[in-house]
Amino acid sequence: MRNLEDGRTLSTRVFDTIRMDILKGKLLPGQRLKVSAMAQMQDVSVNVVREALNRLAGEKLVEFEPQFGFAVRGLSAEDLIDLVDQRATLEELALRRSIARSTVEWQSEVLAAHHRLSKEPLTTDAHPGMLNPEWMARHDEFNFVMMRACGSPRLFELVRQLADAAELYHRALLPIVGQDRGLDAEHQELLDAILGGDADTAVAVLKSHLIMTRDAMLPLLQDGEFGLPAPKPQKTWRAPQLPGLPVRRRASVAKASARGRGKS
């Protein structure tokens, strides 16, 4: 039993490490994931890494192709449209339930999470082409605090998984499109509706927020802007060389984009 528990703990550690590397942008969209190299880096067996990658594939953060192996999920216009549709459906349900179950304590948590988010800039002067990781963390916190009072752990887990998938798009594209969006005003509208107990308005604001963010990002995936290739059937987007990224960041993005999906 002790060995089994140790094995589960090890598997969870590797899973969590790879997952956070993806969500934090250390592993880029479309980047190949070499199992043997990752096993050596994590000081574990290849089977432990494969198990972790298969779990991440189940969460749609990793893709597997029999002849090419594992890679971080690529970004595409088709996937973004589907992702936002599903987020709108599930987050509406979760938010309505949360507001219906509203307590003073929950409202205080939402207000505090919004306050922390409002104090973080989308990007920083030091890294204008990169999403501020503190903003992303506070944005996730605000979203999850709103939803987790829904009373359904399964529903909340689905909401969380879809939000994680959306984070890949936000990290790559929000630094480009988010500066011209009234994100702070949208978050404030959402907060006001929640504190007022107005579920219909809160849901309308939430859906508008998701759709406008989607529509701001779609042209970058469809029109070949910022070095993106013209769309092709089943073609997924690879992270481009974005203007304003630090030199090391530009190099790593270009390298991952050029490397593609060759055999391990």
Disulfide bonds with the S-S distance in Angstrom:
none
